[in-house]
Amino acid sequence: MKSATDPLIEQFLDALWTEQGLSRNTLDAYGRDLDQFAIWLRQSHHELMSVSRAYIQRYLSECAANGNMPRTTARQLSSLRRFYRYLLREAKIEQDPTAEIESPRLGRPLPKSLNEEEVDRLLAAPALESAMGLRDRAMLETLYATGLRVTELVGLALFQLNLDQGVVKIIGKGSKERLVPLGEEAVFWLNRYLQEGRPALTRGKSTDAVFPSNRGQAMSRQTFWHSIKRYAQVAGINKSISPHTLRHAFATHLVNHGADLRVVQMLLGHADLSTTQIYTQVARERLKQLHAAHHPRG
């Protein structure tokens, strides 16, 4: 079995045929995946022997952004993983660059989300005459603007906000830090809430919590979950939603408007790109729905 681009790939395919007797179709599939990766590497002036985990993740990310489904990405990663394990076994490399890359999860249902008009109605649902209403409006705006996990949102402390620069510093899973832009709308509502609403909720108590409860204490996830359910009813949204629904809406709308998948991964705080790839499928499903609804032969 011969590869068109690299002797290392030829050696690997010959070893597969000799040791495991794989079919020509299987060997051809491995060869295509590895040739494609080798060509991409050469365009970036890198070689198979010196590639890092970051480059493999970047490659898989670009393939996903160009339309690869999670199943295709899983197959590509499997080919690369097998190839680099072979090189490690043959002492041609010292470390396997695929060792800590997770395979994309297959067969996952599409996350429940909201369209942009539904999000607008939800954000406008809190009554602004009360301190709690201002707080909840600021929370919803922040959640949709940043895609934070609900635990990150309710645990937000004042020192994490930089409203002058319009960013929030998040300490996510594994104590990893990330800076997330807030956007003008979220900054406006946070400023208004901090000036007009928060003092009434803290009642003079000393707390770093950005969004305290009406008792001046840190809010629980369950409290915010019940709030968002209530506001969905006020907004006339007949869907079962949770704080995570706005996180999905944040990511889905970014991808729908052309955001790079790697940027969305960074903003969401996903450790592996495979977790973020579900949103390319969401975007494709949305395009199919639009085509079916508006094309004369849809």
C-alpha positions as CSV (number, residue, x, y, z in Angstrom):
1,M,0.0,0.0,0.0
2,K,1.6,3.3,-1.1
3,S,1.1,6.9,0.0
4,A,1.3,9.8,-2.5
5,T,3.0,12.2,-0.1
6,D,5.3,10.9,2.6
7,P,7.5,7.9,3.2
8,L,6.5,7.7,6.8
9,I,2.9,7.2,5.8
10,E,4.0,4.5,3.4
11,Q,5.8,2.7,6.2
12,F,2.8,3.0,8.5
13,L,0.4,1.5,5.9
14,D,2.8,-1.3,5.0
15,A,3.0,-2.1,8.8
16,L,-0.8,-2.2,9.1
17,W,-1.0,-4.5,6.1
18,T,1.8,-6.8,7.3
19,E,0.8,-7.0,11.0
20,Q,-3.0,-6.8,10.8
21,G,-3.9,-7.7,7.2
22,L,-6.3,-4.9,6.8
23,S,-8.3,-4.6,3.6
24,R,-7.3,-2.3,0.8
25,N,-10.3,-0.1,1.4
26,T,-9.4,0.4,5.0
27,L,-5.8,1.1,4.1
28,D,-6.9,3.6,1.5
29,A,-9.0,5.4,4.1
30,Y,-6.1,5.7,6.4
31,G,-3.9,6.9,3.6
32,R,-6.4,9.6,2.5
33,D,-6.7,11.0,6.0
34,L,-3.0,11.1,6.6
35,D,-2.1,12.4,3.1
36,Q,-4.6,15.3,3.6
37,F,-3.0,16.1,7.0
38,A,0.5,16.0,5.6
39,I,-0.4,18.3,2.7
40,W,-2.0,20.8,5.2
41,L,1.1,20.6,7.4
42,R,3.4,21.4,4.5
43,Q,1.4,24.4,3.6
44,S,2.1,25.6,7.1
45,H,5.8,24.7,6.7
46,H,5.6,21.9,9.3
47,E,6.4,18.2,9.1
48,L,4.7,15.0,10.4
49,M,7.6,14.2,12.8
50,S,7.6,17.6,14.6
51,V,3.9,18.3,14.8
52,S,2.4,19.4,18.2
53,R,-1.0,18.7,19.7
54,A,-2.0,22.3,19.0
55,Y,-1.4,21.8,15.3
56,I,-3.6,18.7,15.2
57,Q,-6.4,20.5,17.1
58,R,-6.1,23.4,14.7
59,Y,-6.3,21.1,11.7
60,L,-9.3,19.3,13.0
61,S,-10.9,22.7,13.8
62,E,-10.4,23.9,10.3
63,C,-11.9,20.7,8.9
64,A,-14.9,21.0,11.1
65,A,-15.3,24.7,10.2
66,N,-15.3,23.6,6.5
67,G,-18.2,21.3,7.1
68,N,-16.9,18.0,8.5
69,M,-19.4,16.2,10.7
70,P,-18.3,14.9,14.2
71,R,-18.2,11.4,12.8
72,T,-15.7,12.4,10.1
73,T,-13.6,14.3,12.6
74,A,-13.6,11.2,14.9
75,R,-12.3,9.1,11.9
76,Q,-9.6,11.6,11.1
77,L,-8.4,11.7,14.7
78,S,-8.5,7.9,14.8
79,S,-6.2,7.8,11.8
80,L,-3.8,10.3,13.2
81,R,-3.8,8.6,16.6
82,R,-3.0,5.2,15.1
83,F,-0.2,6.8,12.9
84,Y,1.5,8.6,15.8
85,R,1.3,5.6,18.1
86,Y,3.1,3.6,15.4
87,L,5.8,6.3,15.2
88,L,6.1,6.3,19.0
89,R,6.4,2.5,19.0
90,E,9.1,2.7,16.3
91,A,11.0,5.3,18.4
92,K,10.7,7.9,15.6
93,I,9.1,10.4,18.0
94,E,9.3,10.8,21.8
95,Q,5.7,11.9,22.5
96,D,2.4,11.1,21.0
97,P,0.8,14.5,20.0
98,T,-2.7,12.9,19.9
99,A,-2.5,11.5,23.4
100,E,-4.7,14.1,25.2
101,I,-7.1,14.9,22.3
102,E,-10.6,13.7,23.0
103,S,-12.7,12.2,20.2
104,P,-15.9,14.1,19.4
105,R,-19.0,12.6,21.0
106,L,-21.2,11.0,18.5
107,G,-24.9,10.7,18.4
108,R,-25.5,13.7,20.7
109,P,-28.9,15.4,20.3
110,L,-28.8,19.0,19.2
111,P,-28.9,21.4,22.1
112,K,-32.2,23.2,22.8
113,S,-31.8,26.9,21.9
114,L,-33.8,30.0,21.2
115,N,-34.0,32.1,18.1
116,E,-32.9,35.7,18.2
117,E,-36.5,37.1,18.5
118,E,-37.2,34.8,21.4
119,V,-34.0,35.9,23.1
120,D,-35.0,39.5,22.7
121,R,-38.4,38.8,24.4
122,L,-36.8,36.9,27.2
123,L,-34.3,39.6,28.0
124,A,-37.1,42.2,28.1
125,A,-39.2,40.2,30.5
126,P,-37.9,41.4,33.9
127,A,-39.8,44.4,35.4
128,L,-37.3,47.2,35.8
129,E,-39.1,49.0,38.6
130,S,-37.5,46.8,41.3
131,A,-33.9,46.1,42.3
132,M,-34.5,42.4,41.6
133,G,-35.8,43.2,38.1
134,L,-32.7,45.2,37.3
135,R,-30.5,42.4,38.7
136,D,-32.3,39.8,36.6
137,R,-32.1,41.9,33.4
138,A,-28.4,42.3,34.0
139,M,-28.0,38.6,34.6
140,L,-29.8,37.6,31.4
141,E,-27.9,40.2,29.3
142,T,-24.6,38.9,30.8
143,L,-25.5,35.3,30.2
144,Y,-26.5,35.8,26.6
145,A,-23.5,38.1,25.9
146,T,-20.9,35.8,27.3
147,G,-22.3,32.2,27.2
148,L,-21.2,31.6,30.8
149,R,-22.1,28.5,32.7
150,V,-24.7,29.1,35.3
151,T,-22.3,28.4,38.1
152,E,-19.9,30.9,36.6
153,L,-22.7,33.5,36.4
154,V,-24.1,33.2,39.9
155,G,-20.6,33.0,41.4
156,L,-19.4,36.1,39.6
157,A,-17.5,38.5,41.9
158,L,-16.9,42.2,41.5
159,F,-13.2,41.9,40.9
160,Q,-13.9,39.7,37.8
161,L,-15.6,42.6,36.1
162,N,-13.8,45.3,34.1
163,L,-16.6,47.4,32.6
164,D,-14.3,50.1,31.3
165,Q,-12.7,47.5,29.1
166,G,-15.9,45.6,28.6
167,V,-14.6,42.2,29.7
168,V,-15.2,39.6,32.4
169,K,-12.5,37.3,33.7
170,I,-13.9,33.8,34.3
171,I,-12.3,31.0,36.3
172,G,-13.8,27.9,34.7
173,K,-13.4,24.2,35.0
174,G,-10.0,23.0,36.1
175,S,-9.3,26.5,37.4
176,K,-8.6,27.7,33.9
177,E,-9.0,31.5,33.3
178,R,-10.4,33.1,30.2
179,L,-11.4,36.7,29.3
180,V,-14.8,37.0,27.7
181,P,-16.1,40.2,26.0
182,L,-19.3,41.6,27.4
183,G,-20.6,43.8,24.6
184,E,-22.2,47.2,24.8
185,E,-25.7,46.0,25.9
186,A,-24.4,43.9,28.8
187,V,-22.1,46.7,29.9
188,F,-25.0,49.1,29.9
189,W,-27.3,46.9,32.0
190,L,-24.5,45.9,34.4
191,N,-23.7,49.6,35.0
192,R,-27.3,50.5,35.5
193,Y,-27.9,47.5,37.9
194,L,-24.7,48.2,39.9
195,Q,-25.7,51.8,40.4
196,E,-29.5,51.5,40.9
197,G,-30.2,47.9,41.9
198,R,-27.4,46.2,43.7
199,P,-27.2,48.6,46.7
200,A,-30.8,47.8,47.6
201,L,-30.1,44.0,47.5
202,T,-26.9,44.1,49.6
203,R,-28.5,46.2,52.3
204,G,-25.2,47.5,53.4
205,K,-23.7,44.1,53.8
206,S,-20.1,43.5,52.6
207,T,-20.2,41.0,49.7
208,D,-18.2,40.5,46.5
209,A,-21.1,38.8,44.7
210,V,-22.1,40.7,41.6
211,F,-25.6,39.2,41.7
212,P,-26.7,38.7,45.4
213,S,-30.1,37.3,46.3
214,N,-32.8,39.5,47.8
215,R,-31.2,38.7,51.2
216,G,-27.9,40.1,50.2
217,Q,-26.3,36.6,49.9
218,A,-24.8,34.7,47.0
219,M,-27.5,33.4,44.7
220,S,-28.0,29.7,44.1
221,R,-28.2,28.0,40.7
222,Q,-31.7,26.8,41.6
223,T,-32.9,30.4,42.3
224,F,-31.8,31.6,38.9
225,W,-33.2,28.5,37.2
226,H,-36.6,29.2,38.6
227,S,-36.3,32.9,37.6
228,I,-35.5,32.1,34.0
229,K,-38.4,29.7,33.8
230,R,-40.7,32.4,35.1
231,Y,-39.4,35.0,32.6
232,A,-39.9,32.5,29.8
233,Q,-43.6,32.4,30.7
234,V,-43.8,36.2,30.8
235,A,-42.2,36.3,27.4
236,G,-44.6,33.8,26.0
237,I,-41.9,31.3,25.2
238,N,-43.5,27.8,25.1
239,K,-40.3,25.8,25.4
240,S,-38.7,24.1,28.3
241,I,-35.6,26.3,28.9
242,S,-32.9,26.6,31.5
243,P,-29.9,28.9,32.0
244,H,-28.0,26.5,29.8
245,T,-30.4,27.4,26.9
246,L,-29.0,30.9,26.7
247,R,-25.5,29.5,26.7
248,H,-26.5,27.4,23.7
249,A,-28.2,30.4,22.1
250,F,-25.0,32.4,22.5
251,A,-22.9,29.8,20.7
252,T,-25.5,29.0,18.1
253,H,-26.0,32.6,17.1
254,L,-22.3,33.3,16.9
255,V,-21.8,30.4,14.6
256,N,-24.9,31.4,12.5
257,H,-23.3,34.8,12.0
258,G,-20.0,33.4,10.9
259,A,-17.9,33.1,14.0
260,D,-14.8,30.9,13.9
261,L,-15.4,27.6,15.8
262,R,-12.1,28.0,17.6
263,V,-13.2,31.4,18.9
264,V,-16.5,30.0,20.1
265,Q,-14.5,27.2,21.8
266,M,-12.3,29.7,23.7
267,L,-15.3,31.9,24.7
268,L,-17.3,28.9,26.0
269,G,-14.2,27.5,27.9
270,H,-14.4,24.1,26.2
271,A,-11.2,22.1,26.8
272,D,-11.6,20.3,23.5
273,L,-12.9,21.4,20.1
274,S,-15.0,18.3,19.7
275,T,-17.4,19.6,22.4
276,T,-17.9,22.8,20.4
277,Q,-18.4,21.1,17.0
278,I,-22.1,20.4,17.8
279,Y,-22.8,24.0,16.9
280,T,-21.7,23.5,13.3
281,Q,-24.4,20.9,13.1
282,V,-26.9,23.3,14.7
283,A,-26.0,25.9,12.1
284,R,-26.4,23.4,9.2
285,E,-29.8,22.4,10.6
286,R,-30.8,26.0,10.7
287,L,-29.8,26.5,7.0
288,K,-31.8,23.4,6.0
289,Q,-34.9,24.9,7.8
290,L,-34.4,28.2,6.0
291,H,-34.0,26.5,2.7
292,A,-37.1,24.4,3.2
293,A,-39.1,27.4,4.3
294,H,-38.1,29.9,1.6
295,H,-36.8,28.1,-1.5
296,P,-39.5,27.5,-4.1
297,R,-38.5,23.9,-4.4
298,G,-37.6,23.4,-0.7
